[in-house]
Amino acid sequence: MLEVKNARMLYGDLVAVDHLSFTIKPGDIFGLLGTNGAGKTTTFRMIMGLLEPTEGEVLYHGEHVGYHNVNDIGYMIEERSLLTKITVRELMLYFGQLKDMQPKVILERLDYWLERFGIPEYKNKKIKELSKGNQQKIQFISAIINNPKLLVLDEPFSGLDPINTELFVNVIRDFQKQGAMVVFSSHQLDHVESFCEELIVLEKGKVIIEGRLDQVKKDFKKMSIKIIGDVDPQVLRKIPGVYQVIENADQTIVKIENEDVSSLVFDYVKTCKNILKYDVERASLSEIFIAKVGHNHEKV
């Protein structure tokens, strides 16, 4: 179990993280989200034991992170930190042995992951000879080569195309199935939404959203209705509780204040012809993020 207890981190007078608390259990996938400078990377560094909180504490299975348990952890930082003048094989031997792994085991796992990521031919190539996307794969492999029980990923999907992003997501899910704890940040909220179960959103070091994703959506209340058919947008806009109507080429999207409004919209839609679709959906994570973080920015 990973426990962040009332952690506060100061850089001089700057409050980077302000009384942050959360718990991650084995098998959890936890999202730590926020804008640039929100405090995500500082939080990761506290989790890794690279920074000591000014107040509070961070515990991994009841202990502070140190040389006795760091081999259980994998960490992928946002910036690429690869030694570009050596080969993939040499790099992985270096990183693996830092985790007290035997060379034979390192090379066996490297072969597996290179095959899994579709780049077995790069084993003896120098890092600088690889594309940015393939360097991202190598950096990810360096974080998981020790089969970590706690996997910390700072913007793991940065610069990846949709196919490789899905590949990363599948690997993360595999670690979850093995009982690993996964905590990550990402600006790609659609991918966060697809597999994250619990999250915290930080803004200027403070928590502004937290909880299970399904409950966060439920608590937000605002919803969308997607309609394909012959509806009049002007009539929809006049329905109490409708705050926006978006006319797309293929469908009309009606934004409503809460679930109760959907019945009013449906009463009108029943009178229309050629209705092919009527779907009521909770707000996306992206919409909630913009609403909460954007509103917070307006106050500054």
Secondary structure as UniProt FT lines:
FT   STRAND          2..11
FT   TURN            12..13
FT   STRAND          14..24
FT   TURN            26..27
FT   STRAND          29..34
FT   TURN            36..37
FT   HELIX           40..47
FT   TURN            48..49
FT   STRAND          55..60
FT   TURN            61..62
FT   TURN            67..69
FT   HELIX           70..72
FT   STRAND          73..76
FT   TURN            84..85
FT   HELIX           88..98
FT   TURN            99..100
FT   HELIX           103..116
FT   TURN            117..118
FT   HELIX           120..122
FT   TURN            123..124
FT   HELIX           127..129
FT   HELIX           132..144
FT   TURN            145..146
FT   STRAND          150..154
FT   TURN            156..159
FT   HELIX           162..177
FT   TURN            178..179
FT   STRAND          181..185
FT   HELIX           189..195
FT   STRAND          198..203
FT   TURN            204..205
FT   STRAND          206..212
FT   HELIX           213..220
FT   STRAND          223..230
FT   HELIX           233..237
FT   TURN            240..241
FT   STRAND          242..247
FT   STRAND          252..256
FT   TURN            259..260
FT   HELIX           261..269
FT   TURN            270..271
FT   STRAND          273..282
FT   HELIX           285..299
//
